[in-house]
Structures are given as C-alpha cells and as structure tokens.
Amino acid sequence: FPFPARDLMHIQPGESVGMITSRGCSYGCVFCASSAFWQSIRFHSAEYVVAEIKQIVEQHHTSHIYMWDDLFVADRKRVERILALLQQEPRLRRIRYSVTCRANLATDELARLLKEMNVVEAMFGLESMSPDTLAYLKPRVTVDQNREAVDVFHRNGIRVTGFFVIGSPQE
C-alpha cells in the first residue's frame, strides 16, 4: 500500500506526526468501534512501518511520532523487529515515539523494550478506576492491573497518558 498522503495535511516542519501501523483489536471492549469493524488485528510489517517512519522524518523533519494504533504492542515480536530495524538507521534513533498499550500486557520487559525504541509516552485506555465500571467496560483488566501498568512504565522512565470513559451506564 502507498503511504498516507501527509502532504495534504499541512504538517509544519518539526511538528509531531501520527501514523497507524495496525488496525483492529482482539479484546472486544464494550465501547470500542474497532471490534465492530474488524474481528482481528491486521498489522503492517515491521519493514513497512520503518519505511514509513523514514519517509515521515525525511519529508516532515519531525522528532516525534504518535502511533495511533488501537494496540501498538499487540504483537511483541513485531515491536522487537521494529526496534531492530530502527537501530540500523542512525537518523531514526533520535526519533521519540508515543504508543498505545494495554494494562494487562504491561511488564518491565515490555517497558524496557519500548524505552530502548525511544518511546517517551505510553497511552493506556484505563477507562475507569472503579472495579465494577471497569469490569463492564473492559473485560480481562482490573483496577490493580491499571495501577501496576502505570507504576511499571513510570519505573522505566516512560510517561503515561490515561484515557477514560465518562458516563458509563455502570457509574
């Protein structure tokens, strides 16, 4: 597939640029449109992702890229391959990234891998810190896992951004 026509977006030199490296999510949270549209996750290859990053850096002179995937870390081996390819490109080593994560996947090992990739922000759909509301919205994740995920990423020097659902029927 061709890369998105970012030249139509009027991106200023140095501005943060967003990209999507996969679509879909296999977790089926009640509020999520991705599960309604796609029953599984489809990934761009690590090679495609790094080629797109190169194009973004060359054309837009950015130092920060947001990965707007539903769940960037869904395929750990792909993340490892992306890191390996980025490390082969000296110009790409300085690029900072923001990526999407999920609390029940957060480990020190994953956080260290992302830190090595130069991830500066992990964005988590924490949804709610009420156990009943969270159980309704996001099966298979607990409030304790949300807290631990934040602790893990902070411990590894990665800023955490949490997304929340307000006005759930369970609140």
Summary of the structure (lengths in Angstrom):
residues: 171
radius of gyration: 16.5
end to end distance: 43.0
largest distance: 49.5
contacts: 513
relative contact order: 0.15
helix: 43%
strand: 19%
